[in-house]
């Protein structure tokens, strides 16, 4: 019969999930699955609300990547009122740059949180280190000065978000056709020069570079483990600009293969023509895939690793990140990188890239302009909109429809973690086979390797489990002695 191993809950991720691993009598892995066991119904909750509430309400799906949800919804609203990208309208320079500033600030602080709080402890102490050490408190004890710099870096990001969106969490800045305030010179100087106890922008970039040095050092000392850990295939997907380079706020959706050939490129408004979704009875999270290639060959990877795989280069206005990206590409000699732990390399690159993009924007005088809203009228109303951005975890899409009264009748969210569902399950299976298969004794450190693979994707399961419909429900009732009393499955 073999044995069944369960990791419940998976720790240091956003949301609730568990892993089950089935071994045969020889302790070889027969099956391994990541189960997403929480359910939230935001797509249904929003129906009946006025369309303009969507970016405010739906960002409450998450307390970490809320800016991405806010801006994705704002772009959908631009479409709905007839002044969005679906109508070929280019937003005014000031509001788009202000939105971008908030977006890049969120990516900076989100990546810093995931990298240092969730991932670096294992990089420094090892996957098999005692659980009480391989966490942020262990990091504080081992290197308090590093943690102090991390806290300051994250604080700077939070203050930049507050400056742009009015609040550190669940902001109120974006409105249909633009934004409701610009960035004053005083606000700009506070972020650039480091006033009121903040880091200066130059210090932000200096601390961002440190994240890359930590990865380089870790990689040099553990090259075999880092390069062989869960080398799993998937297509890579990202928003790109007209030059084929990542654009975190707007662009076409590009999907590339292992040789970096373009499999398809689409206007994101047409996503339903290209993608379908599969379901499994053992998870609340769906499995998207390209219709043209089918479920297995058509599954995609999104997020930092996918973006640096798709991106040809960064601009000359972000020279430090450009150099880091070139080093990344050189390592695989122009091939796509499928090494799961190299996601942390990509994340460190994007921390630096975000910092340089932010510095450029803060020095842009368009932030002080007062023309902030594209005018629109009832005659422009379309009642439907699609918004896409590159959230820290990957490509995020919001699609809304509303009636003539302006009340939402339809909402569909395709979240980055959902896109990564198949590749995350491949990772779980790969790590289980490497670390658990054939072993008579299963240690806690070996089990933790499974979680390390999952954490590389920085999954946000709370964002990804929002759909309504025929979802599985399994209720088990146990008596006081722990014996199963009744079970009901829908």
N, C-alpha and C positions, 0 to 999 in steps of 0.2 A: 504493500500500500504506500510505502514511502512516508514522508512527513510534509506538513504544510507549515510554512513560516509566515508570520504576519508582522508587519511593521505598522503599528497603529497607535498614535498618529505619526505621519511624517512630520518631522520637526523643522523649525526655522524656515518655513515658507508662509506665504499669505494664504489663509484658508485651511480647509480640513481635507485630508486625503489619507489613504492607507495603501499599503502594498501587500500583495499575497504572492508567495512563491511556492510552487508545488514541486517536490522532489520525488524521484522514484526510489526503489529499494537500494539502488547503488548511489543514492544522493546526487544524481544528475538532475539538472533543472528540466522539468517537463513543461512548466508554464510560469510566467511571471507577469503580473498586471499592476498598473497604477489605478486605483479606484478613487474617483472623486465622489465624496459621500455627502457633500453639503448641497443644498438646493435653495436658490433665491429667484424670485419671480419679477425682476425689474421690467422685463419687456411687457408684462401684463399690467403691472402697477401704473405705468405711465399712461396707459390708454384712458382717454377721457379728459386728460389734463390739457390746458392750453399749450400750443406748440412751443411757445417761448419759454416754458418752464423746463423743457427737456434737458438743456445743458446744466441747469441747476440741480435737478433731481437725479439724473442718471449718473452724475459724477459721484454721488453718494454710494455707488456700488463699491467704491474703494477709498481708503484713506491714504493710499500711497501714490497711485497713478491717476488721481482725480483730475489733474490738469489735462491729461490726454483725453479723458472722457468729456471734459468740459469743452475743449477745443474741437473735438470730433463732432460733438453735438452742435457747436456754433457753426461749423462749416456746413452741416446738414441744414441748419436754419437759413443760412445765406441762400442755399438752393431754393428753399421753400418760398422765400419772399421774392425770388426772382433776380437776385444779384450775386448768385454764387457761381462756382466754376462750371456747373452744369449748363449755364447759359453763356459760357465763354467770357464771363466778366472777371476782370482782374481787380482784386481788392485795392483800395487806396494804400499807398506805401506805409503810412504811419500805423494804421491798425494792424496790418499784416505783420509788420516788424515788432510791434508790441506783443501780439499773440506769440510770435516766434520766441521772443525773449522769455516769456513765461514758460514756454514749452521746453526750451533748452535748460532753463533753471531747474525745472522738474526732473529732466533727465540726469542732470548733474547730481542732484541730491538723492534721487532714487537709486542710481547706480552706486553712489558712495555707500548708501545704506546696505544694499545687497552685498556689495563687494567686501566691505570691512566687517560688518556685523554678522553676516551669514556664511561667508566663504573663506575669508582670510584666516580665521582660527584653524581650520583644517590644513591650510597651506603652511602655516607656521608650526603647528604641533603634530600634524599627521592625522590620517583618517582613523587610526586605531588608538589615538590618545584618549585618556579618560574623559567621559562626557562632561564632568565638572570643569575640565580645562578647555576643551575645544568650543569655546563660546566667547562672547564679547567680554565677559568678566575675566576669563582667563587671559584675554588679550590685554585688558587693563592691568592685570598683575604683571604680565611679562613685559609690556612696553607702554607705560602710561603716557609718555610723550606722544607716541604715535596716535593713541586714542584721542588725546586732546586735539591734535591736528585734524583728525577725522570729524570730531564734534564741531570744530570751528568751520570746517569745510561744509558740512551739512547745514549748519546754522546759516552760513552765507546763502546757500541755495534756498533755504526756507524764507529768508528775508527778501530775496529777489522775487520769489513767488508772491509774497505779500505785497511787494511794491507794484507788481504788474496786475495781480488779480484781486487785490484788496484784502485778502485773508491768506493766512498760511495754509488753510485747508478749505476746500470747497468754495472757490472764488466766485466773484460776481462781475467780472470785467467784460466778458464778451456778450454782445447783443447782435441781433440780426443785422448784417451789413457792416459790422465793425466792432468798436469797443467804446466804453463809456468814459475813459479818461486816458490822457497821455502820460508820459514820464517826465516829470519836471527836472530842471537842471540840478536842483538840490538832491532829488532822489537819485539821479544818475551819479552825481559826485559821491554820494554816500556809498554806493555800491562799488564805484571805481576806486575810490581812495581809501576805503576802509574806515569810515567814520563811525562813531558810536559803538566802538568795540568790535566792529566787523573786520574781517580780513580785507586787505586790498585786493584788487583784481589780479595783480601780479603774484600775490601770495596764493591766491586760489589756483592759478596755473602752476605755481611751484609745487603745491601740495598734490595737484592732480598728476603731475609727473611722477611723484613718489609711488603712486599706485602701480604704474608700469614697472618701476624698478623692483618693487616687491615681487611682481609676477616673473620678471626676468630672472631674479635670484632663485626663486622657487623652481622655475623651469630648469635652470642650469643644474640644480642639485637633484632633481627628480625627473629627468628628461624621459626616461623609459616609461615610468608610470603615467606621466602627463600625456604622452603621445599615444599610448596604447589603451588608455582607459576609455571604454565605450566609444570607439571609432565607428559611428553608425551613419548610414547613408540617409539623405533626404535632399529634395530640391530646396533651393534657397530663394526666399521671397523678401522684397523690400520695395518701398517707394523710391523712385529715382527721378532726377531732374533730366533735362534735355540732353545732358552729357553722359547719362548713365551712371551718375554718382548719387549716393544716398541724399534724399531730402527728407528731413524728419517731419516737415509740416505739409508738404504738397508734392504731387507728381503722379506719374503713372506707376502701376504695380508691375514690377518685373520679376520673372521667375527664371532662374538659371540652374544648370546641371553641374555635375562634377567637373566638367571641363570649362565651366563658366560660359557655356553657350546659352543663348537666350531661348528658353523653351516657349515662353509666351510673354507678351507685354500688353497690358490692357488699361483702358480708362477705368478707374475704380467704380464709376457709376454703373458699369456693366458686369459687376462681379458675379451676379446670379447666373449670367450666361456661361460662366467658366467653372464655378464651384458647385459641388454638392456636399452633403453631409451624411455620414453614416452614424448609427447609434449602436450601443452595446448594452445588454441588460445589466452589466456589472458596473456601469459608471453613469453619472449624471452628465458627463461632459461629452460633447459630440466629437466626431472625427471628420474634419473637412478634407476634401481632396479635389484635384482637377478632374473634371468630367472626362476630358479627352484622354487621360492616361489611366484612369481607374484608381481605386482606393489605395492600393499598395504603391504603385509607381508614381502616383499623383499626389502623395502627401508632401507637405512642405515644412521647412524649418523657418522660423522667423526670430527676430531679436538680434542682439549684438553680433553673434557669429554669422547669421545669415546676411546681415547688412554689410559686414566687412568682406564677406565672400562676393556679394553682388557688386559692391562699389569698386570702380576702377581706380579712383584716386580722390583725395581731398583737395580743396583749392589751395592756392598759394597763400591765401589769407589766413590759413591755419597751419603754419609750417611745422610745428612740433608734432601735431597729429598726423600730418601728411607723411613725415619721416617714419613715424611709428607704424602707419598702415603699410608703407612700402616694406618695412622689415617683416611684417606679418605675411604679406604676399610672397616675399622671397622664400620664406620658410617652407612653403609647399610648392615652390617653383611654378607658380601660376595656376595650380589646381585649386579647386574648392577645398576648404578645410572642414572635415567632418569629425574632428577630435573634440569630444564633448568638453573636456576641461580647458580647451582653448577658447571656449566661450568667455572664460574669466579674463583671458588676454584681450579679447575683443571688447569686453566691458571696460577694462582699464583704458583702452584706446579711446573709447567713446566718452569717458569722463574728461579726458584731456581735450578731445575735439569739442565737446560742449562748452568747456571753459573758454577756449579760443573764439568760438562763435559768439559767446556772450560778450566777450571783451569788444569784439568788432561792432556788435549792435549797440553797446553802451556808448560807443564813440560816434554813432550815427545821428546827425542832427534831426533826422526824420522823426525820432521819438518825441521831440518837443512840438511837432506840428499839431494844429488844432482841428484839421479836417479829418474827422475820425469815423464818419458813417456814410456809406453809400446810400443815397436817397432811394426810396422805393415806395410804390403805391399799391393799392388793391389790384390794379390792373396787372401788376407784375407777379401776383401770387400764383404759385404752381401747386402748392399743397403736398409736395414730395421733395425729399432731399436726402443726399448721401454725403457723409463726411468720412474722410480717412486721414489718419496721422500715423507716424511711427511712434508708438508708445515705447517707453524704456524696454518693455518685454517683447515688442514687435508690432507688426501691422495691426491696427485697430480700426474697425469700421462700424459706423452708426448709420442706420437707414430708417427714416421716419415717413409716415404719411398722415395727413390731417384732412378733415372735412372742411366745407366752406365756412363753418363757424370758427375754424382754427383749432378744433380739438383733435388730439392725436387718436388715430384709429388703428395704426400699425407701427410696430417698432421691432427692429431686428438688430442685434449686436453680434458682430463676429470679432471675438476677442483674441489677442495674441496667444494666450495660453491654450486656447482651443485649437488654434492652428498647430501648435506644438504637441498636441495630444499623441499623435502616432509616433513621432520621433522620441518623445519622452518614454513611451512604452517600450520602444526598441532599446532605449538606453537602459531601462530597468532590466530587461531580459539579458542584454549584453553583460552588464555588471554582475547580475546574479550568476550567469554561467561562468564568468571569470573568477569571482571571489567565493562563491558558495558551492558550485558544482563539484562533486566528487570528494568533498571534505566530510570526514566523520564528526569533526567538532566544529560547530558554527559559533564564532565569537561575536561579541557585541560590535567590535570594530569592523568585522566583515559585513555585518548587517548595515552598519553606518555607511559603508561604501555605496549602498543603494541610494541612500539619502543624498550623498554627495553628488551623485549623477543627476538626481532630480533638482537639487538646489542650483546646479549650474545654469538651469533655465530660468531661475528666479520666478517660478510659476505663481500666478495670482489666481488661485482656484475660486476665490470669492467672485472675481470678475467673470470667470468662465462658466459658472453654473447658474445661469439666469433664465434659461429657456423654459417655455411652458409646453405642455402636450403630453403624449403618452410616455412618461418617464417611469423607470422602475421604482418600486417601493417595496422594501422588505422589512417587516416588523417582527421582531422576536421577543417573546416574553419568557423570563426565567423566574423560577421560584426562589425561595430564600436560600436554598442549598446550591444554587447555581445550575440546576437542571432545567433544560429547555421545557417550558410548559406549553407554549403554543407558538405557531409561526404562521404569518399571513403574508402572501406575496401577491402584488398587483402587477 
